[in-house]
């Protein structure tokens, strides 16, 4: 279920995310034009590494937040049950 929710997420941080992505793409193009052919793969690896790192952080943050929310629901339900039981003991 968590995987399904992750895939269905919309982009957070808009419009800043889109603006910064455009800046990054522009810088990559500029650097790519300046680099020699043997150095261009390093730039591609750098970009791939940044994307993988960002993806890992987003995935971990989503899972942690989702699990925290579920735990909160469990605690609320437990609290409500306890209060209901206490009302009947009077």
PDB file of N, CA, C and O in Angstrom:
ATOM      1  N   UNK A   1       0.815  -1.194   0.000  1.00  0.00           N
ATOM      2  CA  UNK A   1       0.000   0.000   0.000  1.00  0.00           C
ATOM      3  C   UNK A   1       0.864   1.265   0.000  1.00  0.00           C
ATOM      4  O   UNK A   1       0.558   2.233  -0.696  1.00  0.00           O
ATOM      5  N   UNK A   2       1.946   1.246   0.788  1.00  0.00           N
ATOM      6  CA  UNK A   2       2.816   2.417   0.826  1.00  0.00           C
ATOM      7  C   UNK A   2       3.384   2.697  -0.564  1.00  0.00           C
ATOM      8  O   UNK A   2       3.454   3.852  -0.984  1.00  0.00           O
ATOM      9  N   UNK A   3       3.791   1.646  -1.281  1.00  0.00           N
ATOM     10  CA  UNK A   3       4.322   1.831  -2.635  1.00  0.00           C
ATOM     11  C   UNK A   3       3.282   2.492  -3.545  1.00  0.00           C
ATOM     12  O   UNK A   3       3.609   3.383  -4.329  1.00  0.00           O
ATOM     13  N   UNK A   4       2.043   2.051  -3.433  1.00  0.00           N
ATOM     14  CA  UNK A   4       0.970   2.616  -4.253  1.00  0.00           C
ATOM     15  C   UNK A   4       0.787   4.094  -3.935  1.00  0.00           C
ATOM     16  O   UNK A   4       0.619   4.908  -4.843  1.00  0.00           O
ATOM     17  N   UNK A   5       0.819   4.445  -2.659  1.00  0.00           N
ATOM     18  CA  UNK A   5       0.674   5.846  -2.270  1.00  0.00           C
ATOM     19  C   UNK A   5       1.850   6.690  -2.748  1.00  0.00           C
ATOM     20  O   UNK A   5       1.665   7.824  -3.191  1.00  0.00           O
ATOM     21  N   UNK A   6       3.056   6.138  -2.657  1.00  0.00           N
ATOM     22  CA  UNK A   6       4.234   6.881  -3.118  1.00  0.00           C
ATOM     23  C   UNK A   6       4.115   7.193  -4.611  1.00  0.00           C
ATOM     24  O   UNK A   6       4.403   8.311  -5.038  1.00  0.00           O
ATOM     25  N   UNK A   7       3.699   6.222  -5.388  1.00  0.00           N
ATOM     26  CA  UNK A   7       3.593   6.418  -6.844  1.00  0.00           C
ATOM     27  C   UNK A   7       2.503   7.417  -7.198  1.00  0.00           C
ATOM     28  O   UNK A   7       2.586   8.074  -8.236  1.00  0.00           O
ATOM     29  N   UNK A   8       1.477   7.544  -6.352  1.00  0.00           N
ATOM     30  CA  UNK A   8       0.359   8.419  -6.681  1.00  0.00           C
ATOM     31  C   UNK A   8       0.550   9.841  -6.165  1.00  0.00           C
ATOM     32  O   UNK A   8      -0.312  10.693  -6.381  1.00  0.00           O
ATOM     33  N   UNK A   9       1.657  10.110  -5.492  1.00  0.00           N
ATOM     34  CA  UNK A   9       1.882  11.434  -4.910  1.00  0.00           C
ATOM     35  C   UNK A   9       2.072  12.485  -5.991  1.00  0.00           C
ATOM     36  O   UNK A   9       2.631  12.224  -7.056  1.00  0.00           O
ATOM     37  N   UNK A  10       1.595  13.663  -5.685  1.00  0.00           N
ATOM     38  CA  UNK A  10       1.866  14.784  -6.577  1.00  0.00           C
ATOM     39  C   UNK A  10       3.135  15.466  -6.114  1.00  0.00           C
ATOM     40  O   UNK A  10       3.630  15.189  -5.022  1.00  0.00           O
ATOM     41  N   UNK A  11       3.657  16.345  -6.926  1.00  0.00           N
ATOM     42  CA  UNK A  11       4.914  17.021  -6.600  1.00  0.00           C
ATOM     43  C   UNK A  11       4.676  18.058  -5.507  1.00  0.00           C
ATOM     44  O   UNK A  11       3.806  18.922  -5.616  1.00  0.00           O
ATOM     45  N   UNK A  12       5.465  17.945  -4.470  1.00  0.00           N
ATOM     46  CA  UNK A  12       5.432  18.935  -3.411  1.00  0.00           C
ATOM     47  C   UNK A  12       6.426  20.036  -3.736  1.00  0.00           C
ATOM     48  O   UNK A  12       7.352  19.835  -4.521  1.00  0.00           O
ATOM     49  N   UNK A  13       6.234  21.179  -3.139  1.00  0.00           N
ATOM     50  CA  UNK A  13       7.180  22.269  -3.292  1.00  0.00           C
ATOM     51  C   UNK A  13       7.004  23.112  -4.531  1.00  0.00           C
ATOM     52  O   UNK A  13       7.858  23.941  -4.844  1.00  0.00           O
ATOM     53  N   UNK A  14       5.914  22.915  -5.239  1.00  0.00           N
ATOM     54  CA  UNK A  14       5.687  23.736  -6.428  1.00  0.00           C
ATOM     55  C   UNK A  14       5.278  25.137  -5.994  1.00  0.00           C
ATOM     56  O   UNK A  14       4.616  25.269  -4.964  1.00  0.00           O
ATOM     57  N   UNK A  15       5.627  26.162  -6.706  1.00  0.00           N
ATOM     58  CA  UNK A  15       6.324  26.191  -7.993  1.00  0.00           C
ATOM     59  C   UNK A  15       7.855  26.211  -7.863  1.00  0.00           C
ATOM     60  O   UNK A  15       8.565  26.124  -8.864  1.00  0.00           O
ATOM     61  N   UNK A  16       8.355  26.324  -6.639  1.00  0.00           N
ATOM     62  CA  UNK A  16       9.803  26.411  -6.438  1.00  0.00           C
ATOM     63  C   UNK A  16      10.519  25.196  -7.011  1.00  0.00           C
ATOM     64  O   UNK A  16      11.572  25.332  -7.634  1.00  0.00           O
ATOM     65  N   UNK A  17       9.948  23.999  -6.803  1.00  0.00           N
ATOM     66  CA  UNK A  17      10.582  22.777  -7.293  1.00  0.00           C
ATOM     67  C   UNK A  17      10.784  22.853  -8.809  1.00  0.00           C
ATOM     68  O   UNK A  17      11.861  22.534  -9.312  1.00  0.00           O
ATOM     69  N   UNK A  18       9.766  23.266  -9.516  1.00  0.00           N
ATOM     70  CA  UNK A  18       9.847  23.344 -10.982  1.00  0.00           C
ATOM     71  C   UNK A  18      10.861  24.410 -11.413  1.00  0.00           C
ATOM     72  O   UNK A  18      11.625  24.206 -12.357  1.00  0.00           O
ATOM     73  N   UNK A  19      10.857  25.543 -10.714  1.00  0.00           N
ATOM     74  CA  UNK A  19      11.791  26.621 -11.052  1.00  0.00           C
ATOM     75  C   UNK A  19      13.241  26.172 -10.837  1.00  0.00           C
ATOM     76  O   UNK A  19      14.100  26.405 -11.687  1.00  0.00           O
ATOM     77  N   UNK A  20      13.503  25.534  -9.707  1.00  0.00           N
ATOM     78  CA  UNK A  20      14.865  25.081  -9.413  1.00  0.00           C
ATOM     79  C   UNK A  20      15.282  23.957 -10.354  1.00  0.00           C
ATOM     80  O   UNK A  20      16.453  23.862 -10.723  1.00  0.00           O
ATOM     81  N   UNK A  21      14.353  23.119 -10.738  1.00  0.00           N
ATOM     82  CA  UNK A  21      14.661  22.065 -11.713  1.00  0.00           C
ATOM     83  C   UNK A  21      15.080  22.669 -13.045  1.00  0.00           C
ATOM     84  O   UNK A  21      16.009  22.181 -13.688  1.00  0.00           O
ATOM     85  N   UNK A  22      14.397  23.727 -13.458  1.00  0.00           N
ATOM     86  CA  UNK A  22      14.759  24.402 -14.714  1.00  0.00           C
ATOM     87  C   UNK A  22      16.153  25.027 -14.602  1.00  0.00           C
ATOM     88  O   UNK A  22      16.940  24.960 -15.546  1.00  0.00           O
ATOM     89  N   UNK A  23      16.460  25.632 -13.451  1.00  0.00           N
ATOM     90  CA  UNK A  23      17.796  26.200 -13.241  1.00  0.00           C
ATOM     91  C   UNK A  23      18.870  25.119 -13.312  1.00  0.00           C
ATOM     92  O   UNK A  23      19.910  25.300 -13.944  1.00  0.00           O
ATOM     93  N   UNK A  24      18.606  24.008 -12.662  1.00  0.00           N
ATOM     94  CA  UNK A  24      19.562  22.895 -12.665  1.00  0.00           C
ATOM     95  C   UNK A  24      19.775  22.388 -14.085  1.00  0.00           C
ATOM     96  O   UNK A  24      20.911  22.172 -14.506  1.00  0.00           O
ATOM     97  N   UNK A  25      18.690  22.198 -14.819  1.00  0.00           N
ATOM     98  CA  UNK A  25      18.804  21.726 -16.205  1.00  0.00           C
ATOM     99  C   UNK A  25      19.625  22.693 -17.051  1.00  0.00           C
ATOM    100  O   UNK A  25      20.439  22.273 -17.874  1.00  0.00           O
ATOM    101  N   UNK A  26      19.408  23.991 -16.844  1.00  0.00           N
ATOM    102  CA  UNK A  26      20.156  24.997 -17.599  1.00  0.00           C
ATOM    103  C   UNK A  26      21.653  24.927 -17.261  1.00  0.00           C
ATOM    104  O   UNK A  26      22.500  25.001 -18.152  1.00  0.00           O
ATOM    105  N   UNK A  27      21.969  24.784 -15.975  1.00  0.00           N
ATOM    106  CA  UNK A  27      23.374  24.693 -15.571  1.00  0.00           C
ATOM    107  C   UNK A  27      24.024  23.428 -16.111  1.00  0.00           C
ATOM    108  O   UNK A  27      25.187  23.447 -16.514  1.00  0.00           O
ATOM    109  N   UNK A  28      23.285  22.342 -16.119  1.00  0.00           N
ATOM    110  CA  UNK A  28      23.815  21.089 -16.657  1.00  0.00           C
ATOM    111  C   UNK A  28      24.139  21.246 -18.134  1.00  0.00           C
ATOM    112  O   UNK A  28      25.180  20.784 -18.600  1.00  0.00           O
ATOM    113  N   UNK A  29      23.249  21.896 -18.867  1.00  0.00           N
ATOM    114  CA  UNK A  29      23.492  22.124 -20.296  1.00  0.00           C
ATOM    115  C   UNK A  29      24.727  22.999 -20.508  1.00  0.00           C
ATOM    116  O   UNK A  29      25.555  22.725 -21.377  1.00  0.00           O
ATOM    117  N   UNK A  30      24.838  24.048 -19.705  1.00  0.00           N
ATOM    118  CA  UNK A  30      25.988  24.950 -19.842  1.00  0.00           C
ATOM    119  C   UNK A  30      27.288  24.214 -19.518  1.00  0.00           C
ATOM    120  O   UNK A  30      28.272  24.339 -20.248  1.00  0.00           O
ATOM    121  N   UNK A  31      27.292  23.458 -18.441  1.00  0.00           N
ATOM    122  CA  UNK A  31      28.494  22.704 -18.077  1.00  0.00           C
ATOM    123  C   UNK A  31      28.825  21.651 -19.122  1.00  0.00           C
ATOM    124  O   UNK A  31      29.989  21.438 -19.460  1.00  0.00           O
ATOM    125  N   UNK A  32      27.801  21.005 -19.622  1.00  0.00           N
ATOM    126  CA  UNK A  32      28.008  19.958 -20.623  1.00  0.00           C
ATOM    127  C   UNK A  32      28.694  20.513 -21.866  1.00  0.00           C
ATOM    128  O   UNK A  32      29.538  19.847 -22.466  1.00  0.00           O
ATOM    129  N   UNK A  33      28.333  21.722 -22.247  1.00  0.00           N
ATOM    130  CA  UNK A  33      28.940  22.352 -23.420  1.00  0.00           C
ATOM    131  C   UNK A  33      30.405  22.718 -23.169  1.00  0.00           C
ATOM    132  O   UNK A  33      31.207  22.750 -24.103  1.00  0.00           O
ATOM    133  N   UNK A  34      30.748  22.991 -21.927  1.00  0.00           N
ATOM    134  CA  UNK A  34      32.114  23.394 -21.576  1.00  0.00           C
ATOM    135  C   UNK A  34      33.042  22.204 -21.347  1.00  0.00           C
ATOM    136  O   UNK A  34      34.260  22.333 -21.471  1.00  0.00           O
ATOM    137  N   UNK A  35      32.475  21.056 -21.017  1.00  0.00           N
ATOM    138  CA  UNK A  35      33.302  19.896 -20.679  1.00  0.00           C
ATOM    139  C   UNK A  35      33.774  19.153 -21.920  1.00  0.00           C
ATOM    140  O   UNK A  35      33.101  19.122 -22.950  1.00  0.00           O
ATOM    141  N   UNK A  36      34.922  18.574 -21.791  1.00  0.00           N
ATOM    142  CA  UNK A  36      35.421  17.718 -22.872  1.00  0.00           C
ATOM    143  C   UNK A  36      34.599  16.425 -22.873  1.00  0.00           C
ATOM    144  O   UNK A  36      33.942  16.090 -21.888  1.00  0.00           O
ATOM    145  N   UNK A  37      34.649  15.726 -23.970  1.00  0.00           N
ATOM    146  CA  UNK A  37      33.841  14.512 -24.140  1.00  0.00           C
ATOM    147  C   UNK A  37      34.116  13.479 -23.053  1.00  0.00           C
ATOM    148  O   UNK A  37      33.205  12.771 -22.622  1.00  0.00           O
ATOM    149  N   UNK A  38      35.363  13.390 -22.609  1.00  0.00           N
ATOM    150  CA  UNK A  38      35.676  12.386 -21.587  1.00  0.00           C
ATOM    151  C   UNK A  38      35.184  12.783 -20.192  1.00  0.00           C
ATOM    152  O   UNK A  38      35.108  11.929 -19.308  1.00  0.00           O
ATOM    153  N   UNK A  39      34.849  14.056 -19.977  1.00  0.00           N
ATOM    154  CA  UNK A  39      34.366  14.527 -18.673  1.00  0.00           C
ATOM    155  C   UNK A  39      32.829  14.562 -18.583  1.00  0.00           C
ATOM    156  O   UNK A  39      32.280  14.622 -17.482  1.00  0.00           O
ATOM    157  N   UNK A  40      32.149  14.527 -19.705  1.00  0.00           N
ATOM    158  CA  UNK A  40      30.685  14.591 -19.700  1.00  0.00           C
ATOM    159  C   UNK A  40      30.035  13.443 -18.914  1.00  0.00           C
ATOM    160  O   UNK A  40      29.033  13.664 -18.234  1.00  0.00           O
ATOM    161  N   UNK A  41      30.585  12.222 -18.993  1.00  0.00           N
ATOM    162  CA  UNK A  41      29.991  11.151 -18.182  1.00  0.00           C
ATOM    163  C   UNK A  41      30.023  11.430 -16.675  1.00  0.00           C
ATOM    164  O   UNK A  41      29.154  10.964 -15.938  1.00  0.00           O
ATOM    165  N   UNK A  42      31.023  12.188 -16.221  1.00  0.00           N
ATOM    166  CA  UNK A  42      31.085  12.560 -14.802  1.00  0.00           C
ATOM    167  C   UNK A  42      29.904  13.455 -14.418  1.00  0.00           C
ATOM    168  O   UNK A  42      29.318  13.301 -13.347  1.00  0.00           O
ATOM    169  N   UNK A  43      29.571  14.376 -15.293  1.00  0.00           N
ATOM    170  CA  UNK A  43      28.429  15.258 -15.051  1.00  0.00           C
ATOM    171  C   UNK A  43      27.136  14.449 -15.013  1.00  0.00           C
ATOM    172  O   UNK A  43      26.274  14.693 -14.168  1.00  0.00           O
ATOM    173  N   UNK A  44      26.999  13.496 -15.916  1.00  0.00           N
ATOM    174  CA  UNK A  44      25.804  12.639 -15.934  1.00  0.00           C
ATOM    175  C   UNK A  44      25.719  11.796 -14.660  1.00  0.00           C
ATOM    176  O   UNK A  44      24.640  11.627 -14.091  1.00  0.00           O
ATOM    177  N   UNK A  45      26.859  11.272 -14.219  1.00  0.00           N
ATOM    178  CA  UNK A  45      26.884  10.487 -12.973  1.00  0.00           C
ATOM    179  C   UNK A  45      26.520  11.358 -11.773  1.00  0.00           C
ATOM    180  O   UNK A  45      25.813  10.918 -10.867  1.00  0.00           O
ATOM    181  N   UNK A  46      27.012  12.599 -11.777  1.00  0.00           N
ATOM    182  CA  UNK A  46      26.700  13.529 -10.700  1.00  0.00           C
ATOM    183  C   UNK A  46      25.196  13.794 -10.644  1.00  0.00           C
ATOM    184  O   UNK A  46      24.588  13.777  -9.573  1.00  0.00           O
ATOM    185  N   UNK A  47      24.618  14.036 -11.796  1.00  0.00           N
ATOM    186  CA  UNK A  47      23.170  14.276 -11.867  1.00  0.00           C
ATOM    187  C   UNK A  47      22.397  13.050 -11.388  1.00  0.00           C
ATOM    188  O   UNK A  47      21.448  13.176 -10.615  1.00  0.00           O
ATOM    189  N   UNK A  48      22.796  11.878 -11.840  1.00  0.00           N
ATOM    190  CA  UNK A  48      22.129  10.642 -11.416  1.00  0.00           C
ATOM    191  C   UNK A  48      22.239  10.430  -9.906  1.00  0.00           C
ATOM    192  O   UNK A  48      21.286   9.992  -9.261  1.00  0.00           O
ATOM    193  N   UNK A  49      23.397  10.741  -9.357  1.00  0.00           N
ATOM    194  CA  UNK A  49      23.601  10.575  -7.917  1.00  0.00           C
ATOM    195  C   UNK A  49      22.718  11.531  -7.124  1.00  0.00           C
ATOM    196  O   UNK A  49      22.125  11.134  -6.120  1.00  0.00           O
ATOM    197  N   UNK A  50      22.623  12.773  -7.556  1.00  0.00           N
ATOM    198  CA  UNK A  50      21.754  13.728  -6.878  1.00  0.00           C
ATOM    199  C   UNK A  50      20.292  13.271  -6.943  1.00  0.00           C
ATOM    200  O   UNK A  50      19.570  13.360  -5.950  1.00  0.00           O
ATOM    201  N   UNK A  51      19.863  12.793  -8.088  1.00  0.00           N
ATOM    202  CA  UNK A  51      18.482  12.332  -8.223  1.00  0.00           C
ATOM    203  C   UNK A  51      18.217  11.118  -7.350  1.00  0.00           C
ATOM    204  O   UNK A  51      17.156  11.019  -6.734  1.00  0.00           O
ATOM    205  N   UNK A  52      19.158  10.206  -7.289  1.00  0.00           N
ATOM    206  CA  UNK A  52      18.995   9.022  -6.449  1.00  0.00           C
ATOM    207  C   UNK A  52      18.946   9.419  -4.977  1.00  0.00           C
ATOM    208  O   UNK A  52      18.147   8.880  -4.212  1.00  0.00           O
ATOM    209  N   UNK A  53      19.790  10.350  -4.585  1.00  0.00           N
ATOM    210  CA  UNK A  53      19.797  10.808  -3.198  1.00  0.00           C
ATOM    211  C   UNK A  53      18.480  11.485  -2.850  1.00  0.00           C
ATOM    212  O   UNK A  53      17.913  11.228  -1.788  1.00  0.00           O
ATOM    213  N   UNK A  54      17.990  12.343  -3.731  1.00  0.00           N
ATOM    214  CA  UNK A  54      16.714  13.030  -3.487  1.00  0.00           C
ATOM    215  C   UNK A  54      15.573  12.020  -3.395  1.00  0.00           C
ATOM    216  O   UNK A  54      14.700  12.133  -2.534  1.00  0.00           O
ATOM    217  N   UNK A  55      15.589  11.047  -4.276  1.00  0.00           N
ATOM    218  CA  UNK A  55      14.552  10.016  -4.252  1.00  0.00           C
ATOM    219  C   UNK A  55      14.566   9.212  -2.972  1.00  0.00           C
ATOM    220  O   UNK A  55      13.510   8.884  -2.430  1.00  0.00           O
ATOM    221  N   UNK A  56      15.755   8.892  -2.481  1.00  0.00           N
ATOM    222  CA  UNK A  56      15.870   8.128  -1.235  1.00  0.00           C
ATOM    223  C   UNK A  56      15.337   8.928  -0.055  1.00  0.00           C
ATOM    224  O   UNK A  56      14.652   8.380   0.808  1.00  0.00           O
ATOM    225  N   UNK A  57      15.644  10.212  -0.012  1.00  0.00           N
ATOM    226  CA  UNK A  57      15.170  11.068   1.078  1.00  0.00           C
ATOM    227  C   UNK A  57      13.651  11.189   1.032  1.00  0.00           C
ATOM    228  O   UNK A  57      12.983  11.067   2.059  1.00  0.00           O
ATOM    229  N   UNK A  58      13.113  11.426  -0.145  1.00  0.00           N
ATOM    230  CA  UNK A  58      11.662  11.574  -0.283  1.00  0.00           C
ATOM    231  C   UNK A  58      10.958  10.278   0.124  1.00  0.00           C
ATOM    232  O   UNK A  58       9.963  10.305   0.847  1.00  0.00           O
ATOM    233  N   UNK A  59      11.473   9.166  -0.338  1.00  0.00           N
ATOM    234  CA  UNK A  59      10.867   7.867  -0.001  1.00  0.00           C
ATOM    235  C   UNK A  59      10.891   7.621   1.507  1.00  0.00           C
ATOM    236  O   UNK A  59       9.881   7.228   2.092  1.00  0.00           O
ATOM    237  N   UNK A  60      12.033   7.849   2.125  1.00  0.00           N
ATOM    238  CA  UNK A  60      12.151   7.626   3.563  1.00  0.00           C
ATOM    239  C   UNK A  60      11.254   8.575   4.350  1.00  0.00           C
ATOM    240  O   UNK A  60      10.609   8.166   5.316  1.00  0.00           O
ATOM    241  N   UNK A  61      11.212   9.832   3.942  1.00  0.00           N
ATOM    242  CA  UNK A  61      10.361  10.809   4.630  1.00  0.00           C
ATOM    243  C   UNK A  61       8.890  10.428   4.491  1.00  0.00           C
ATOM    244  O   UNK A  61       8.124  10.552   5.447  1.00  0.00           O
ATOM    245  N   UNK A  62       8.494   9.967   3.312  1.00  0.00           N
ATOM    246  CA  UNK A  62       7.110   9.570   3.102  1.00  0.00           C
ATOM    247  C   UNK A  62       6.745   8.385   3.987  1.00  0.00           C
ATOM    248  O   UNK A  62       5.708   8.396   4.651  1.00  0.00           O
ATOM    249  N   UNK A  63       7.593   7.370   3.997  1.00  0.00           N
ATOM    250  CA  UNK A  63       7.310   6.172   4.794  1.00  0.00           C
ATOM    251  C   UNK A  63       7.253   6.523   6.277  1.00  0.00           C
ATOM    252  O   UNK A  63       6.348   6.083   6.986  1.00  0.00           O
ATOM    253  N   UNK A  64       8.214   7.313   6.746  1.00  0.00           N
ATOM    254  CA  UNK A  64       8.233   7.698   8.156  1.00  0.00           C
ATOM    255  C   UNK A  64       6.985   8.497   8.512  1.00  0.00           C
ATOM    256  O   UNK A  64       6.371   8.250   9.550  1.00  0.00           O
ATOM    257  N   UNK A  65       6.606   9.440   7.676  1.00  0.00           N
ATOM    258  CA  UNK A  65       5.413  10.254   7.928  1.00  0.00           C
ATOM    259  C   UNK A  65       4.147   9.408   7.901  1.00  0.00           C
ATOM    260  O   UNK A  65       3.258   9.591   8.732  1.00  0.00           O
ATOM    261  N   UNK A  66       4.066   8.501   6.967  1.00  0.00           N
ATOM    262  CA  UNK A  66       2.898   7.628   6.862  1.00  0.00           C
ATOM    263  C   UNK A  66       2.764   6.766   8.118  1.00  0.00           C
ATOM    264  O   UNK A  66       1.678   6.649   8.687  1.00  0.00           O
ATOM    265  N   UNK A  67       3.862   6.174   8.537  1.00  0.00           N
ATOM    266  CA  UNK A  67       3.836   5.316   9.730  1.00  0.00           C
ATOM    267  C   UNK A  67       3.509   6.122  10.986  1.00  0.00           C
ATOM    268  O   UNK A  67       2.796   5.640  11.866  1.00  0.00           O
ATOM    269  N   UNK A  68       4.023   7.333  11.069  1.00  0.00           N
ATOM    270  CA  UNK A  68       3.708   8.201  12.205  1.00  0.00           C
ATOM    271  C   UNK A  68       2.225   8.537  12.222  1.00  0.00           C
ATOM    272  O   UNK A  68       1.602   8.546  13.284  1.00  0.00           O
ATOM    273  N   UNK A  69       1.661   8.811  11.068  1.00  0.00           N
ATOM    274  CA  UNK A  69       0.233   9.116  10.995  1.00  0.00           C
ATOM    275  C   UNK A  69      -0.612   7.917  11.423  1.00  0.00           C
ATOM    276  O   UNK A  69      -1.605   8.081  12.131  1.00  0.00           O
ATOM    277  N   UNK A  70      -0.230   6.729  11.005  1.00  0.00           N
ATOM    278  CA  UNK A  70      -0.957   5.518  11.403  1.00  0.00           C
ATOM    279  C   UNK A  70      -0.847   5.324  12.913  1.00  0.00           C
ATOM    280  O   UNK A  70      -1.835   4.993  13.568  1.00  0.00           O
ATOM    281  N   UNK A  71       0.343   5.527  13.464  1.00  0.00           N
ATOM    282  CA  UNK A  71       0.524   5.397  14.914  1.00  0.00           C
ATOM    283  C   UNK A  71      -0.349   6.405  15.652  1.00  0.00           C
ATOM    284  O   UNK A  71      -0.923   6.079  16.691  1.00  0.00           O
ATOM    285  N   UNK A  72      -0.456   7.609  15.137  1.00  0.00           N
ATOM    286  CA  UNK A  72      -1.313   8.628  15.742  1.00  0.00           C
ATOM    287  C   UNK A  72      -2.766   8.182  15.750  1.00  0.00           C
ATOM    288  O   UNK A  72      -3.459   8.345  16.754  1.00  0.00           O
ATOM    289  N   UNK A  73      -3.228   7.626  14.652  1.00  0.00           N
ATOM    290  CA  UNK A  73      -4.597   7.127  14.582  1.00  0.00           C
ATOM    291  C   UNK A  73      -4.815   6.030  15.621  1.00  0.00           C
ATOM    292  O   UNK A  73      -5.838   6.021  16.306  1.00  0.00           O
ATOM    293  N   UNK A  74      -3.870   5.115  15.742  1.00  0.00           N
ATOM    294  CA  UNK A  74      -3.980   4.029  16.723  1.00  0.00           C
ATOM    295  C   UNK A  74      -4.077   4.609  18.133  1.00  0.00           C
ATOM    296  O   UNK A  74      -4.907   4.171  18.929  1.00  0.00           O
ATOM    297  N   UNK A  75      -3.232   5.592  18.443  1.00  0.00           N
ATOM    298  CA  UNK A  75      -3.256   6.193  19.770  1.00  0.00           C
ATOM    299  C   UNK A  75      -4.577   6.916  20.041  1.00  0.00           C
ATOM    300  O   UNK A  75      -5.102   6.839  21.152  1.00  0.00           O
ATOM    301  N   UNK A  76      -5.108   7.601  19.062  1.00  0.00           N
ATOM    302  CA  UNK A  76      -6.393   8.298  19.220  1.00  0.00           C
ATOM    303  C   UNK A  76      -7.503   7.291  19.479  1.00  0.00           C
ATOM    304  O   UNK A  76      -8.334   7.492  20.365  1.00  0.00           O
ATOM    305  N   UNK A  77      -7.521   6.216  18.714  1.00  0.00           N
ATOM    306  CA  UNK A  77      -8.551   5.183  18.903  1.00  0.00           C
ATOM    307  C   UNK A  77      -8.416   4.557  20.296  1.00  0.00           C
ATOM    308  O   UNK A  77      -9.420   4.351  20.978  1.00  0.00           O
ATOM    309  N   UNK A  78      -7.200   4.257  20.718  1.00  0.00           N
ATOM    310  CA  UNK A  78      -6.985   3.691  22.048  1.00  0.00           C
ATOM    311  C   UNK A  78      -7.460   4.663  23.130  1.00  0.00           C
ATOM    312  O   UNK A  78      -8.086   4.248  24.105  1.00  0.00           O
ATOM    313  N   UNK A  79      -7.170   5.935  22.963  1.00  0.00           N
ATOM    314  CA  UNK A  79      -7.588   6.949  23.924  1.00  0.00           C
ATOM    315  C   UNK A  79      -9.119   7.037  23.987  1.00  0.00           C
ATOM    316  O   UNK A  79      -9.703   7.117  25.067  1.00  0.00           O
ATOM    317  N   UNK A  80      -9.749   7.021  22.820  1.00  0.00           N
ATOM    318  CA  UNK A  80     -11.215   7.083  22.793  1.00  0.00           C
ATOM    319  C   UNK A  80     -11.825   5.855  23.453  1.00  0.00           C
ATOM    320  O   UNK A  80     -12.799   5.980  24.196  1.00  0.00           O
ATOM    321  N   UNK A  81     -11.285   4.694  23.205  1.00  0.00           N
ATOM    322  CA  UNK A  81     -11.791   3.472  23.837  1.00  0.00           C
ATOM    323  C   UNK A  81     -11.634   3.533  25.353  1.00  0.00           C
ATOM    324  O   UNK A  81     -12.543   3.149  26.089  1.00  0.00           O
ATOM    325  N   UNK A  82     -10.492   4.011  25.817  1.00  0.00           N
ATOM    326  CA  UNK A  82     -10.246   4.126  27.254  1.00  0.00           C
ATOM    327  C   UNK A  82     -11.253   5.076  27.881  1.00  0.00           C
ATOM    328  O   UNK A  82     -11.818   4.785  28.935  1.00  0.00           O
ATOM    329  N   UNK A  83     -11.478   6.225  27.226  1.00  0.00           N
ATOM    330  CA  UNK A  83     -12.435   7.191  27.756  1.00  0.00           C
ATOM    331  C   UNK A  83     -13.849   6.623  27.777  1.00  0.00           C
ATOM    332  O   UNK A  83     -14.605   6.866  28.717  1.00  0.00           O
ATOM    333  N   UNK A  84     -14.204   5.875  26.752  1.00  0.00           N
ATOM    334  CA  UNK A  84     -15.535   5.251  26.740  1.00  0.00           C
ATOM    335  C   UNK A  84     -15.669   4.227  27.857  1.00  0.00           C
ATOM    336  O   UNK A  84     -16.716   4.152  28.500  1.00  0.00           O
ATOM    337  N   UNK A  85     -14.635   3.445  28.096  1.00  0.00           N
ATOM    338  CA  UNK A  85     -14.656   2.453  29.162  1.00  0.00           C
ATOM    339  C   UNK A  85     -14.730   3.134  30.527  1.00  0.00           C
ATOM    340  O   UNK A  85     -15.426   2.649  31.418  1.00  0.00           O
ATOM    341  N   UNK A  86     -14.027   4.245  30.701  1.00  0.00           N
ATOM    342  CA  UNK A  86     -14.048   4.978  31.961  1.00  0.00           C
ATOM    343  C   UNK A  86     -15.436   5.556  32.240  1.00  0.00           C
ATOM    344  O   UNK A  86     -15.864   5.603  33.393  1.00  0.00           O
ATOM    345  N   UNK A  87     -16.139   5.994  31.202  1.00  0.00           N
ATOM    346  CA  UNK A  87     -17.483   6.553  31.367  1.00  0.00           C
ATOM    347  C   UNK A  87     -18.452   5.502  31.894  1.00  0.00           C
ATOM    348  O   UNK A  87     -19.332   5.821  32.694  1.00  0.00           O
ATOM    349  N   UNK A  88     -18.305   4.269  31.462  1.00  0.00           N
ATOM    350  CA  UNK A  88     -19.218   3.212  31.868  1.00  0.00           C
ATOM    351  C   UNK A  88     -18.923   2.685  33.266  1.00  0.00           C
ATOM    352  O   UNK A  88     -19.762   1.998  33.848  1.00  0.00           O
ATOM    353  N   UNK A  89     -17.759   2.986  33.815  1.00  0.00           N
ATOM    354  CA  UNK A  89     -17.379   2.503  35.145  1.00  0.00           C
ATOM    355  C   UNK A  89     -17.963   3.369  36.252  1.00  0.00           C
ATOM    356  O   UNK A  89     -17.967   2.946  37.408  1.00  0.00           O
ATOM    357  N   UNK A  90     -18.443   4.531  35.951  1.00  0.00           N
ATOM    358  CA  UNK A  90     -18.934   5.452  36.982  1.00  0.00           C
ATOM    359  C   UNK A  90     -20.176   4.953  37.620  1.00  0.00           C
ATOM    360  O   UNK A  90     -20.720   5.608  38.508  1.00  0.00           O
TER     361      UNK A  90
END
